[in-house]
Amino acid sequence: MPEVVSSQGALGARIENLDRGTANEAAVAAMLNQALAEHLLIVVPGEPMTPEKTRDFAAAFGKPQTQLLR
């Protein structure tokens, strides 16, 4: 089961024991979003992800938006 571990600093937390492939399951996505709202920064340790897996993981936080850079 994933666990939110506070950094004990001004902001930030680590999400331990998370199977990143489950990030879009409703309960896991809710936990990730709650942790982000409470700690303002979350770290999810693990192996590097492909661009496709990163996109899929990020979908747990909502629909991706196009970034317009100057």
Predicted model as a PDB file, atoms N, CA, C, CB and O in Angstrom, pLDDT in the B-factor column:
MODEL        1                                                                  
ATOM      1  N   MET A   1       0.845  -1.187   0.000  1.00 84.00           N  
ATOM      2  CA  MET A   1       0.000   0.000   0.000  1.00 84.00           C  
ATOM      3  C   MET A   1       0.887   1.245   0.000  1.00 84.00           C  
ATOM      4  CB  MET A   1      -0.959   0.001   1.226  1.00 84.00           C  
ATOM      5  O   MET A   1       1.827   1.318   0.791  1.00 84.00           O  
ATOM      6  N   PRO A   2       0.615   2.218  -0.859  1.00 91.00           N  
ATOM      7  CA  PRO A   2       1.413   3.443  -0.878  1.00 91.00           C  
ATOM      8  C   PRO A   2       1.307   4.195   0.444  1.00 91.00           C  
ATOM      9  CB  PRO A   2       0.972   4.346  -2.028  1.00 91.00           C  
ATOM     10  O   PRO A   2       0.279   4.164   1.120  1.00 91.00           O  
ATOM     11  N   GLU A   3       2.391   4.865   0.788  1.00 94.00           N  
ATOM     12  CA  GLU A   3       2.433   5.621   2.030  1.00 94.00           C  
ATOM     13  C   GLU A   3       3.037   6.996   1.756  1.00 94.00           C  
ATOM     14  CB  GLU A   3       3.246   4.864   3.115  1.00 94.00           C  
ATOM     15  O   GLU A   3       4.044   7.104   1.056  1.00 94.00           O  
ATOM     16  N   VAL A   4       2.431   8.038   2.301  1.00 95.00           N  
ATOM     17  CA  VAL A   4       2.931   9.400   2.173  1.00 95.00           C  
ATOM     18  C   VAL A   4       3.832   9.676   3.376  1.00 95.00           C  
ATOM     19  CB  VAL A   4       1.751  10.442   2.086  1.00 95.00           C  
ATOM     20  O   VAL A   4       3.395   9.594   4.524  1.00 95.00           O  
ATOM     21  N   VAL A   5       5.097  10.004   3.097  1.00 95.00           N  
ATOM     22  CA  VAL A   5       6.069  10.276   4.154  1.00 95.00           C  
ATOM     23  C   VAL A   5       6.493  11.737   4.038  1.00 95.00           C  
ATOM     24  CB  VAL A   5       7.312   9.313   4.056  1.00 95.00           C  
ATOM     25  O   VAL A   5       7.152  12.120   3.072  1.00 95.00           O  
ATOM     26  N   SER A   6       6.118  12.545   5.014  1.00 94.00           N  
ATOM     27  CA  SER A   6       6.442  13.972   5.007  1.00 94.00           C  
ATOM     28  C   SER A   6       7.943  14.175   5.095  1.00 94.00           C  
ATOM     29  CB  SER A   6       5.742  14.695   6.167  1.00 94.00           C  
ATOM     30  O   SER A   6       8.644  13.408   5.755  1.00 94.00           O  
ATOM     31  N   SER A   7       8.438  15.214   4.424  1.00 91.00           N  
ATOM     32  CA  SER A   7       9.868  15.526   4.466  1.00 91.00           C  
ATOM     33  C   SER A   7      10.250  16.238   5.753  1.00 91.00           C  
ATOM     34  CB  SER A   7      10.258  16.382   3.270  1.00 91.00           C  
ATOM     35  O   SER A   7      11.437  16.438   6.009  1.00 91.00           O  
ATOM     36  N   GLN A   8       9.293  16.620   6.558  1.00 87.00           N  
ATOM     37  CA  GLN A   8       9.507  17.357   7.808  1.00 87.00           C  
ATOM     38  C   GLN A   8      10.076  18.752   7.559  1.00 87.00           C  
ATOM     39  CB  GLN A   8      10.444  16.576   8.724  1.00 87.00           C  
ATOM     40  O   GLN A   8      10.493  19.427   8.500  1.00 87.00           O  
ATOM     41  N   GLY A   9      10.098  19.183   6.313  1.00 85.00           N  
ATOM     42  CA  GLY A   9      10.545  20.535   5.984  1.00 85.00           C  
ATOM     43  C   GLY A   9       9.348  21.420   5.713  1.00 85.00           C  
ATOM     44  O   GLY A   9       8.217  21.091   6.071  1.00 85.00           O  
ATOM     45  N   ALA A  10       9.609  22.533   5.082  1.00 85.00           N  
ATOM     46  CA  ALA A  10       8.546  23.488   4.776  1.00 85.00           C  
ATOM     47  C   ALA A  10       7.544  22.923   3.780  1.00 85.00           C  
ATOM     48  CB  ALA A  10       9.140  24.774   4.234  1.00 85.00           C  
ATOM     49  O   ALA A  10       6.362  23.267   3.822  1.00 85.00           O  
ATOM     50  N   LEU A  11       8.005  22.068   2.896  1.00 90.00           N  
ATOM     51  CA  LEU A  11       7.105  21.439   1.936  1.00 90.00           C  
ATOM     52  C   LEU A  11       7.717  20.128   1.473  1.00 90.00           C  
ATOM     53  CB  LEU A  11       6.826  22.375   0.728  1.00 90.00           C  
ATOM     54  O   LEU A  11       8.908  19.879   1.661  1.00 90.00           O  
ATOM     55  N   GLY A  12       6.890  19.304   0.872  1.00 95.00           N  
ATOM     56  CA  GLY A  12       7.369  18.086   0.247  1.00 95.00           C  
ATOM     57  C   GLY A  12       7.061  16.821   1.008  1.00 95.00           C  
ATOM     58  O   GLY A  12       6.987  16.809   2.236  1.00 95.00           O  
ATOM     59  N   ALA A  13       6.882  15.745   0.241  1.00 96.00           N  
ATOM     60  CA  ALA A  13       6.670  14.416   0.789  1.00 96.00           C  
ATOM     61  C   ALA A  13       7.096  13.387  -0.254  1.00 96.00           C  
ATOM     62  CB  ALA A  13       5.183  14.210   1.206  1.00 96.00           C  
ATOM     63  O   ALA A  13       7.091  13.658  -1.455  1.00 96.00           O  
ATOM     64  N   ARG A  14       7.461  12.208   0.226  1.00 96.00           N  
ATOM     65  CA  ARG A  14       7.774  11.070  -0.645  1.00 96.00           C  
ATOM     66  C   ARG A  14       6.586  10.122  -0.619  1.00 96.00           C  
ATOM     67  CB  ARG A  14       9.091  10.339  -0.193  1.00 96.00           C  
ATOM     68  O   ARG A  14       5.948   9.926   0.415  1.00 96.00           O  
ATOM     69  N   ILE A  15       6.305   9.539  -1.774  1.00 96.00           N  
ATOM     70  CA  ILE A  15       5.275   8.523  -1.858  1.00 96.00           C  
ATOM     71  C   ILE A  15       6.008   7.185  -1.925  1.00 96.00           C  
ATOM     72  CB  ILE A  15       4.320   8.746  -3.104  1.00 96.00           C  
ATOM     73  O   ILE A  15       6.586   6.847  -2.958  1.00 96.00           O  
ATOM     74  N   GLU A  16       5.988   6.434  -0.847  1.00 96.00           N  
ATOM     75  CA  GLU A  16       6.702   5.157  -0.761  1.00 96.00           C  
ATOM     76  C   GLU A  16       5.792   4.000  -1.170  1.00 96.00           C  
ATOM     77  CB  GLU A  16       7.237   4.933   0.667  1.00 96.00           C  
ATOM     78  O   GLU A  16       4.577   4.047  -0.980  1.00 96.00           O  
ATOM     79  N   ASN A  17       6.398   2.977  -1.726  1.00 95.00           N  
ATOM     80  CA  ASN A  17       5.713   1.719  -2.072  1.00 95.00           C  
ATOM     81  C   ASN A  17       4.593   1.900  -3.092  1.00 95.00           C  
ATOM     82  CB  ASN A  17       5.146   1.087  -0.824  1.00 95.00           C  
ATOM     83  O   ASN A  17       3.568   1.223  -3.016  1.00 95.00           O  
ATOM     84  N   LEU A  18       4.784   2.804  -4.037  1.00 95.00           N  
ATOM     85  CA  LEU A  18       3.763   3.036  -5.054  1.00 95.00           C  
ATOM     86  C   LEU A  18       4.136   2.306  -6.338  1.00 95.00           C  
ATOM     87  CB  LEU A  18       3.588   4.548  -5.322  1.00 95.00           C  
ATOM     88  O   LEU A  18       5.232   2.486  -6.869  1.00 95.00           O  
ATOM     89  N   ASP A  19       3.229   1.493  -6.825  1.00 94.00           N  
ATOM     90  CA  ASP A  19       3.360   0.916  -8.164  1.00 94.00           C  
ATOM     91  C   ASP A  19       2.847   1.999  -9.097  1.00 94.00           C  
ATOM     92  CB  ASP A  19       2.555  -0.469  -8.330  1.00 94.00           C  
ATOM     93  O   ASP A  19       1.641   2.231  -9.178  1.00 94.00           O  
ATOM     94  N   ARG A  20       3.758   2.666  -9.805  1.00 93.00           N  
ATOM     95  CA  ARG A  20       3.364   3.816 -10.617  1.00 93.00           C  
ATOM     96  C   ARG A  20       2.384   3.453 -11.716  1.00 93.00           C  
ATOM     97  CB  ARG A  20       4.579   4.455 -11.225  1.00 93.00           C  
ATOM     98  O   ARG A  20       1.711   4.333 -12.253  1.00 93.00           O  
ATOM     99  N   GLY A  21       2.288   2.183 -12.063  1.00 91.00           N  
ATOM    100  CA  GLY A  21       1.317   1.744 -13.056  1.00 91.00           C  
ATOM    101  C   GLY A  21      -0.115   1.815 -12.564  1.00 91.00           C  
ATOM    102  O   GLY A  21      -1.050   1.716 -13.359  1.00 91.00           O  
ATOM    103  N   THR A  22      -0.301   1.988 -11.249  1.00 93.00           N  
ATOM    104  CA  THR A  22      -1.644   2.064 -10.677  1.00 93.00           C  
ATOM    105  C   THR A  22      -2.089   3.492 -10.414  1.00 93.00           C  
ATOM    106  CB  THR A  22      -1.703   1.278  -9.395  1.00 93.00           C  
ATOM    107  O   THR A  22      -3.143   3.707  -9.815  1.00 93.00           O  
ATOM    108  N   ALA A  23      -1.314   4.467 -10.847  1.00 93.00           N  
ATOM    109  CA  ALA A  23      -1.587   5.873 -10.521  1.00 93.00           C  
ATOM    110  C   ALA A  23      -2.951   6.350 -10.992  1.00 93.00           C  
ATOM    111  CB  ALA A  23      -0.527   6.749 -11.123  1.00 93.00           C  
ATOM    112  O   ALA A  23      -3.512   7.274 -10.402  1.00 93.00           O  
ATOM    113  N   ASN A  24      -3.496   5.751 -12.030  1.00 92.00           N  
ATOM    114  CA  ASN A  24      -4.784   6.213 -12.541  1.00 92.00           C  
ATOM    115  C   ASN A  24      -5.976   5.494 -11.939  1.00 92.00           C  
ATOM    116  CB  ASN A  24      -4.818   6.057 -14.019  1.00 92.00           C  
ATOM    117  O   ASN A  24      -7.116   5.772 -12.314  1.00 92.00           O  
ATOM    118  N   GLU A  25      -5.738   4.575 -11.012  1.00 94.00           N  
ATOM    119  CA  GLU A  25      -6.855   3.983 -10.268  1.00 94.00           C  
ATOM    120  C   GLU A  25      -7.415   5.071  -9.356  1.00 94.00           C  
ATOM    121  CB  GLU A  25      -6.400   2.706  -9.437  1.00 94.00           C  
ATOM    122  O   GLU A  25      -6.661   5.869  -8.799  1.00 94.00           O  
ATOM    123  N   ALA A  26      -8.707   5.098  -9.210  1.00 94.00           N  
ATOM    124  CA  ALA A  26      -9.370   6.200  -8.497  1.00 94.00           C  
ATOM    125  C   ALA A  26      -8.799   6.444  -7.107  1.00 94.00           C  
ATOM    126  CB  ALA A  26     -10.847   5.920  -8.383  1.00 94.00           C  
ATOM    127  O   ALA A  26      -8.514   7.591  -6.762  1.00 94.00           O  
ATOM    128  N   ALA A  27      -8.623   5.414  -6.307  1.00 95.00           N  
ATOM    129  CA  ALA A  27      -8.141   5.594  -4.937  1.00 95.00           C  
ATOM    130  C   ALA A  27      -6.700   6.094  -4.913  1.00 95.00           C  
ATOM    131  CB  ALA A  27      -8.248   4.282  -4.160  1.00 95.00           C  
ATOM    132  O   ALA A  27      -6.352   6.942  -4.090  1.00 95.00           O  
ATOM    133  N   VAL A  28      -5.871   5.581  -5.799  1.00 95.00           N  
ATOM    134  CA  VAL A  28      -4.465   5.992  -5.846  1.00 95.00           C  
ATOM    135  C   VAL A  28      -4.357   7.426  -6.352  1.00 95.00           C  
ATOM    136  CB  VAL A  28      -3.644   5.040  -6.748  1.00 95.00           C  
ATOM    137  O   VAL A  28      -3.597   8.218  -5.795  1.00 95.00           O  
ATOM    138  N   ALA A  29      -5.105   7.770  -7.399  1.00 95.00           N  
ATOM    139  CA  ALA A  29      -5.091   9.133  -7.924  1.00 95.00           C  
ATOM    140  C   ALA A  29      -5.561  10.121  -6.855  1.00 95.00           C  
ATOM    141  CB  ALA A  29      -5.982   9.237  -9.181  1.00 95.00           C  
ATOM    142  O   ALA A  29      -4.995  11.206  -6.723  1.00 95.00           O  
ATOM    143  N   ALA A  30      -6.582   9.754  -6.098  1.00 95.00           N  
ATOM    144  CA  ALA A  30      -7.074  10.624  -5.024  1.00 95.00           C  
ATOM    145  C   ALA A  30      -6.004  10.818  -3.957  1.00 95.00           C  
ATOM    146  CB  ALA A  30      -8.352  10.038  -4.393  1.00 95.00           C  
ATOM    147  O   ALA A  30      -5.826  11.928  -3.456  1.00 95.00           O  
ATOM    148  N   MET A  31      -5.290   9.749  -3.602  1.00 96.00           N  
ATOM    149  CA  MET A  31      -4.226   9.837  -2.605  1.00 96.00           C  
ATOM    150  C   MET A  31      -3.093  10.735  -3.102  1.00 96.00           C  
ATOM    151  CB  MET A  31      -3.689   8.436  -2.268  1.00 96.00           C  
ATOM    152  O   MET A  31      -2.578  11.556  -2.342  1.00 96.00           O  
ATOM    153  N   LEU A  32      -2.698  10.587  -4.376  1.00 96.00           N  
ATOM    154  CA  LEU A  32      -1.642  11.419  -4.948  1.00 96.00           C  
ATOM    155  C   LEU A  32      -2.044  12.890  -4.962  1.00 96.00           C  
ATOM    156  CB  LEU A  32      -1.308  10.953  -6.365  1.00 96.00           C  
ATOM    157  O   LEU A  32      -1.249  13.757  -4.597  1.00 96.00           O  
ATOM    158  N   ASN A  33      -3.269  13.171  -5.380  1.00 96.00           N  
ATOM    159  CA  ASN A  33      -3.742  14.553  -5.432  1.00 96.00           C  
ATOM    160  C   ASN A  33      -3.857  15.157  -4.040  1.00 96.00           C  
ATOM    161  CB  ASN A  33      -5.087  14.624  -6.141  1.00 96.00           C  
ATOM    162  O   ASN A  33      -3.548  16.334  -3.855  1.00 96.00           O  
ATOM    163  N   GLN A  34      -4.296  14.376  -3.060  1.00 96.00           N  
ATOM    164  CA  GLN A  34      -4.382  14.862  -1.677  1.00 96.00           C  
ATOM    165  C   GLN A  34      -2.987  15.163  -1.139  1.00 96.00           C  
ATOM    166  CB  GLN A  34      -5.095  13.824  -0.772  1.00 96.00           C  
ATOM    167  O   GLN A  34      -2.779  16.186  -0.486  1.00 96.00           O  
ATOM    168  N   ALA A  35      -2.027  14.273  -1.412  1.00 96.00           N  
ATOM    169  CA  ALA A  35      -0.651  14.491  -0.958  1.00 96.00           C  
ATOM    170  C   ALA A  35      -0.075  15.749  -1.596  1.00 96.00           C  
ATOM    171  CB  ALA A  35       0.233  13.271  -1.291  1.00 96.00           C  
ATOM    172  O   ALA A  35       0.600  16.530  -0.926  1.00 96.00           O  
ATOM    173  N   LEU A  36      -0.334  15.950  -2.881  1.00 96.00           N  
ATOM    174  CA  LEU A  36       0.166  17.143  -3.568  1.00 96.00           C  
ATOM    175  C   LEU A  36      -0.469  18.407  -2.981  1.00 96.00           C  
ATOM    176  CB  LEU A  36      -0.121  17.053  -5.086  1.00 96.00           C  
ATOM    177  O   LEU A  36       0.217  19.411  -2.792  1.00 96.00           O  
ATOM    178  N   ALA A  37      -1.760  18.366  -2.696  1.00 96.00           N  
ATOM    179  CA  ALA A  37      -2.445  19.528  -2.118  1.00 96.00           C  
ATOM    180  C   ALA A  37      -1.910  19.858  -0.722  1.00 96.00           C  
ATOM    181  CB  ALA A  37      -3.958  19.271  -2.051  1.00 96.00           C  
ATOM    182  O   ALA A  37      -1.771  21.029  -0.371  1.00 96.00           O  
ATOM    183  N   GLU A  38      -1.612  18.837   0.065  1.00 94.00           N  
ATOM    184  CA  GLU A  38      -1.141  19.055   1.432  1.00 94.00           C  
ATOM    185  C   GLU A  38       0.334  19.458   1.504  1.00 94.00           C  
ATOM    186  CB  GLU A  38      -1.358  17.805   2.246  1.00 94.00           C  
ATOM    187  O   GLU A  38       0.710  20.297   2.322  1.00 94.00           O  
ATOM    188  N   HIS A  39       1.173  18.858   0.644  1.00 95.00           N  
ATOM    189  CA  HIS A  39       2.623  19.026   0.765  1.00 95.00           C  
ATOM    190  C   HIS A  39       3.232  19.903  -0.331  1.00 95.00           C  
ATOM    191  CB  HIS A  39       3.287  17.678   0.745  1.00 95.00           C  
ATOM    192  O   HIS A  39       4.404  20.268  -0.237  1.00 95.00           O  
ATOM    193  N   LEU A  40       2.464  20.248  -1.363  1.00 95.00           N  
ATOM    194  CA  LEU A  40       2.863  21.129  -2.460  1.00 95.00           C  
ATOM    195  C   LEU A  40       3.921  20.548  -3.395  1.00 95.00           C  
ATOM    196  CB  LEU A  40       3.369  22.403  -1.899  1.00 95.00           C  
ATOM    197  O   LEU A  40       4.111  21.062  -4.498  1.00 95.00           O  
ATOM    198  N   LEU A  41       4.604  19.503  -2.984  1.00 96.00           N  
ATOM    199  CA  LEU A  41       5.624  18.839  -3.786  1.00 96.00           C  
ATOM    200  C   LEU A  41       5.649  17.381  -3.366  1.00 96.00           C  
ATOM    201  CB  LEU A  41       7.035  19.513  -3.612  1.00 96.00           C  
ATOM    202  O   LEU A  41       5.728  17.078  -2.175  1.00 96.00           O  
ATOM    203  N   ILE A  42       5.581  16.473  -4.336  1.00 96.00           N  
ATOM    204  CA  ILE A  42       5.707  15.059  -3.998  1.00 96.00           C  
ATOM    205  C   ILE A  42       6.810  14.439  -4.840  1.00 96.00           C  
ATOM    206  CB  ILE A  42       4.367  14.312  -4.215  1.00 96.00           C  
ATOM    207  O   ILE A  42       7.017  14.809  -5.996  1.00 96.00           O  
ATOM    208  N   VAL A  43       7.505  13.499  -4.244  1.00 96.00           N  
ATOM    209  CA  VAL A  43       8.567  12.744  -4.896  1.00 96.00           C  
ATOM    210  C   VAL A  43       8.121  11.297  -4.929  1.00 96.00           C  
ATOM    211  CB  VAL A  43       9.947  12.908  -4.157  1.00 96.00           C  
ATOM    212  O   VAL A  43       7.740  10.724  -3.908  1.00 96.00           O  
ATOM    213  N   VAL A  44       8.175  10.713  -6.123  1.00 95.00           N  
ATOM    214  CA  VAL A  44       7.802   9.311  -6.286  1.00 95.00           C  
ATOM    215  C   VAL A  44       9.056   8.579  -6.776  1.00 95.00           C  
ATOM    216  CB  VAL A  44       6.582   9.135  -7.297  1.00 95.00           C  
ATOM    217  O   VAL A  44       9.363   8.602  -7.968  1.00 95.00           O  
ATOM    218  N   PRO A  45       9.780   7.930  -5.856  1.00 94.00           N  
ATOM    219  CA  PRO A  45      11.014   7.268  -6.250  1.00 94.00           C  
ATOM    220  C   PRO A  45      10.744   6.045  -7.117  1.00 94.00           C  
ATOM    221  CB  PRO A  45      11.808   6.869  -5.021  1.00 94.00           C  
ATOM    222  O   PRO A  45       9.670   5.447  -7.061  1.00 94.00           O  
ATOM    223  N   GLY A  46      11.732   5.691  -7.909  1.00 92.00           N  
ATOM    224  CA  GLY A  46      11.614   4.504  -8.749  1.00 92.00           C  
ATOM    225  C   GLY A  46      12.506   4.605  -9.962  1.00 92.00           C  
ATOM    226  O   GLY A  46      13.257   5.567 -10.124  1.00 92.00           O  
ATOM    227  N   GLU A  47      12.415   3.613 -10.802  1.00 93.00           N  
ATOM    228  CA  GLU A  47      13.192   3.560 -12.025  1.00 93.00           C  
ATOM    229  C   GLU A  47      12.733   4.656 -12.986  1.00 93.00           C  
ATOM    230  CB  GLU A  47      13.071   2.176 -12.682  1.00 93.00           C  
ATOM    231  O   GLU A  47      11.585   5.094 -12.917  1.00 93.00           O  
ATOM    232  N   PRO A  48      13.619   5.105 -13.885  1.00 95.00           N  
ATOM    233  CA  PRO A  48      13.204   6.083 -14.895  1.00 95.00           C  
ATOM    234  C   PRO A  48      12.046   5.536 -15.731  1.00 95.00           C  
ATOM    235  CB  PRO A  48      14.394   6.456 -15.810  1.00 95.00           C  
ATOM    236  O   PRO A  48      11.957   4.336 -15.991  1.00 95.00           O  
ATOM    237  N   MET A  49      11.168   6.442 -16.140  1.00 95.00           N  
ATOM    238  CA  MET A  49      10.011   6.050 -16.942  1.00 95.00           C  
ATOM    239  C   MET A  49      10.178   6.513 -18.369  1.00 95.00           C  
ATOM    240  CB  MET A  49       8.721   6.618 -16.352  1.00 95.00           C  
ATOM    241  O   MET A  49      10.842   7.514 -18.636  1.00 95.00           O  
ATOM    242  N   THR A  50       9.573   5.779 -19.285  1.00 95.00           N  
ATOM    243  CA  THR A  50       9.542   6.195 -20.686  1.00 95.00           C  
ATOM    244  C   THR A  50       8.628   7.415 -20.791  1.00 95.00           C  
ATOM    245  CB  THR A  50       9.047   5.027 -21.624  1.00 95.00           C  
ATOM    246  O   THR A  50       7.833   7.666 -19.886  1.00 95.00           O  
ATOM    247  N   PRO A  51       8.730   8.177 -21.881  1.00 94.00           N  
ATOM    248  CA  PRO A  51       7.806   9.309 -22.056  1.00 94.00           C  
ATOM    249  C   PRO A  51       6.337   8.876 -21.998  1.00 94.00           C  
ATOM    250  CB  PRO A  51       8.082  10.004 -23.390  1.00 94.00           C  
ATOM    251  O   PRO A  51       5.503   9.596 -21.449  1.00 94.00           O  
ATOM    252  N   GLU A  52       6.020   7.724 -22.551  1.00 94.00           N  
ATOM    253  CA  GLU A  52       4.633   7.245 -22.546  1.00 94.00           C  
ATOM    254  C   GLU A  52       4.168   6.942 -21.122  1.00 94.00           C  
ATOM    255  CB  GLU A  52       4.493   5.987 -23.429  1.00 94.00           C  
ATOM    256  O   GLU A  52       3.050   7.294 -20.747  1.00 94.00           O  
ATOM    257  N   LYS A  53       5.025   6.288 -20.324  1.00 94.00           N  
ATOM    258  CA  LYS A  53       4.657   5.974 -18.942  1.00 94.00           C  
ATOM    259  C   LYS A  53       4.558   7.247 -18.108  1.00 94.00           C  
ATOM    260  CB  LYS A  53       5.678   5.009 -18.318  1.00 94.00           C  
ATOM    261  O   LYS A  53       3.720   7.340 -17.211  1.00 94.00           O  
ATOM    262  N   THR A  54       5.413   8.226 -18.401  1.00 93.00           N  
ATOM    263  CA  THR A  54       5.342   9.509 -17.695  1.00 93.00           C  
ATOM    264  C   THR A  54       4.021  10.198 -18.002  1.00 93.00           C  
ATOM    265  CB  THR A  54       6.528  10.421 -18.088  1.00 93.00           C  
ATOM    266  O   THR A  54       3.370  10.728 -17.102  1.00 93.00           O  
ATOM    267  N   ARG A  55       3.624  10.192 -19.274  1.00 91.00           N  
ATOM    268  CA  ARG A  55       2.345  10.788 -19.676  1.00 91.00           C  
ATOM    269  C   ARG A  55       1.191  10.093 -18.965  1.00 91.00           C  
ATOM    270  CB  ARG A  55       2.158  10.702 -21.209  1.00 91.00           C  
ATOM    271  O   ARG A  55       0.289  10.751 -18.448  1.00 91.00           O  
ATOM    272  N   ASP A  56       1.220   8.761 -18.939  1.00 92.00           N  
ATOM    273  CA  ASP A  56       0.151   8.000 -18.296  1.00 92.00           C  
ATOM    274  C   ASP A  56       0.096   8.282 -16.795  1.00 92.00           C  
ATOM    275  CB  ASP A  56       0.344   6.500 -18.544  1.00 92.00           C  
ATOM    276  O   ASP A  56      -0.987   8.419 -16.227  1.00 92.00           O  
ATOM    277  N   PHE A  57       1.264   8.368 -16.151  1.00 94.00           N  
ATOM    278  CA  PHE A  57       1.318   8.674 -14.722  1.00 94.00           C  
ATOM    279  C   PHE A  57       0.765  10.071 -14.447  1.00 94.00           C  
ATOM    280  CB  PHE A  57       2.762   8.561 -14.201  1.00 94.00           C  
ATOM    281  O   PHE A  57      -0.001  10.271 -13.504  1.00 94.00           O  
ATOM    282  N   ALA A  58       1.158  11.020 -15.268  1.00 93.00           N  
ATOM    283  CA  ALA A  58       0.723  12.408 -15.076  1.00 93.00           C  
ATOM    284  C   ALA A  58      -0.787  12.572 -15.222  1.00 93.00           C  
ATOM    285  CB  ALA A  58       1.429  13.312 -16.068  1.00 93.00           C  
ATOM    286  O   ALA A  58      -1.364  13.508 -14.668  1.00 93.00           O  
ATOM    287  N   ALA A  59      -1.423  11.676 -15.958  1.00 93.00           N  
ATOM    288  CA  ALA A  59      -2.876  11.758 -16.144  1.00 93.00           C  
ATOM    289  C   ALA A  59      -3.627  11.615 -14.827  1.00 93.00           C  
ATOM    290  CB  ALA A  59      -3.342  10.687 -17.119  1.00 93.00           C  
ATOM    291  O   ALA A  59      -4.791  12.004 -14.742  1.00 93.00           O  
ATOM    292  N   ALA A  60      -2.981  11.061 -13.791  1.00 94.00           N  
ATOM    293  CA  ALA A  60      -3.611  10.952 -12.477  1.00 94.00           C  
ATOM    294  C   ALA A  60      -3.905  12.335 -11.891  1.00 94.00           C  
ATOM    295  CB  ALA A  60      -2.713  10.152 -11.521  1.00 94.00           C  
ATOM    296  O   ALA A  60      -4.748  12.470 -11.005  1.00 94.00           O  
ATOM    297  N   PHE A  61      -3.204  13.365 -12.392  1.00 94.00           N  
ATOM    298  CA  PHE A  61      -3.364  14.721 -11.874  1.00 94.00           C  
ATOM    299  C   PHE A  61      -4.278  15.573 -12.742  1.00 94.00           C  
ATOM    300  CB  PHE A  61      -2.019  15.388 -11.752  1.00 94.00           C  
ATOM    301  O   PHE A  61      -4.467  16.757 -12.464  1.00 94.00           O  
ATOM    302  N   GLY A  62      -4.843  14.989 -13.781  1.00 92.00           N  
ATOM    303  CA  GLY A  62      -5.755  15.718 -14.653  1.00 92.00           C  
ATOM    304  C   GLY A  62      -5.302  15.681 -16.099  1.00 92.00           C  
ATOM    305  O   GLY A  62      -4.265  15.107 -16.431  1.00 92.00           O  
ATOM    306  N   LYS A  63      -6.088  16.294 -16.939  1.00 89.00           N  
ATOM    307  CA  LYS A  63      -5.780  16.316 -18.360  1.00 89.00           C  
ATOM    308  C   LYS A  63      -4.560  17.191 -18.618  1.00 89.00           C  
ATOM    309  CB  LYS A  63      -6.988  16.820 -19.169  1.00 89.00           C  
ATOM    310  O   LYS A  63      -4.513  18.342 -18.184  1.00 89.00           O  
ATOM    311  N   PRO A  64      -3.562  16.639 -19.334  1.00 80.00           N  
ATOM    312  CA  PRO A  64      -2.389  17.463 -19.646  1.00 80.00           C  
ATOM    313  C   PRO A  64      -2.758  18.678 -20.492  1.00 80.00           C  
ATOM    314  CB  PRO A  64      -1.337  16.628 -20.374  1.00 80.00           C  
ATOM    315  O   PRO A  64      -3.659  18.615 -21.329  1.00 80.00           O  
ATOM    316  N   GLN A  65      -2.060  19.770 -20.268  1.00 83.00           N  
ATOM    317  CA  GLN A  65      -2.308  20.996 -21.015  1.00 83.00           C  
ATOM    318  C   GLN A  65      -1.077  21.311 -21.859  1.00 83.00           C  
ATOM    319  CB  GLN A  65      -2.650  22.180 -20.059  1.00 83.00           C  
ATOM    320  O   GLN A  65       0.052  21.051 -21.443  1.00 83.00           O  
ATOM    321  N   THR A  66      -1.294  21.853 -23.007  1.00 84.00           N  
ATOM    322  CA  THR A  66      -0.204  22.261 -23.880  1.00 84.00           C  
ATOM    323  C   THR A  66       0.510  23.450 -23.254  1.00 84.00           C  
ATOM    324  CB  THR A  66      -0.725  22.610 -25.299  1.00 84.00           C  
ATOM    325  O   THR A  66      -0.122  24.435 -22.874  1.00 84.00           O  
ATOM    326  N   GLN A  67       1.829  23.350 -23.151  1.00 84.00           N  
ATOM    327  CA  GLN A  67       2.627  24.442 -22.612  1.00 84.00           C  
ATOM    328  C   GLN A  67       3.127  25.314 -23.765  1.00 84.00           C  
ATOM    329  CB  GLN A  67       3.817  23.897 -21.768  1.00 84.00           C  
ATOM    330  O   GLN A  67       3.753  24.816 -24.701  1.00 84.00           O  
ATOM    331  N   LEU A  68       2.858  26.574 -23.693  1.00 85.00           N  
ATOM    332  CA  LEU A  68       3.304  27.500 -24.713  1.00 85.00           C  
ATOM    333  C   LEU A  68       4.557  28.200 -24.226  1.00 85.00           C  
ATOM    334  CB  LEU A  68       2.200  28.520 -25.062  1.00 85.00           C  
ATOM    335  O   LEU A  68       4.503  28.973 -23.270  1.00 85.00           O  
ATOM    336  N   LEU A  69       5.670  27.942 -24.861  1.00 83.00           N  
ATOM    337  CA  LEU A  69       6.930  28.551 -24.482  1.00 83.00           C  
ATOM    338  C   LEU A  69       7.287  29.643 -25.464  1.00 83.00           C  
ATOM    339  CB  LEU A  69       8.041  27.508 -24.412  1.00 83.00           C  
ATOM    340  O   LEU A  69       7.017  29.520 -26.659  1.00 83.00           O  
ATOM    341  N   ARG A  70       7.882  30.693 -24.984  1.00 74.00           N  
ATOM    342  CA  ARG A  70       8.296  31.779 -25.860  1.00 74.00           C  
ATOM    343  C   ARG A  70       9.630  31.479 -26.462  1.00 74.00           C  
ATOM    344  CB  ARG A  70       8.344  33.094 -25.116  1.00 74.00           C  
ATOM    345  O   ARG A  70      10.153  32.281 -27.235  1.00 74.00           O  
TER     346      ARG A  70                                                      
ENDMDL                                                                          
END                                                                             
